[in-house]
Amino acid sequence: MREYTIILDPDEEEGGYTVTVPALPGIVTQGETVEECIARAKEVIAAYIEDLIACGEPVPVEKRRPQAITIVAGETAA
């Protein structure tokens, strides 16, 4: 069992989310809801890993989790 972080980026124009997996380059999917995004990400990750194994390639392991931090831009420190 492998664990991977997925990033859900809201799509302001189309609605829903674009989903990426930082530890697995090239994986991009989308969904209208968070639940749909999770389901699609699981499917794409499974297929990606299956392809790597079939080609004899190593399967990446996520060693460090990405962090999301919100900052206020445009203000100067006092």
Sequence and secondary structure as in RCSB ss.txt:
>XXXX:A:sequence
MREYTIILDPDEEEGGYTVTVPALPGIVTQGETVEECIARAKEVIAAYIEDLIACGEPVPVEKRRPQAITIVAGE
TAA
>XXXX:A:secstr
      EEEE TTT SEEEE TTSTT EEEESSHHHHHHHHHHHHHHHHHHHHHTT       S         S 
   
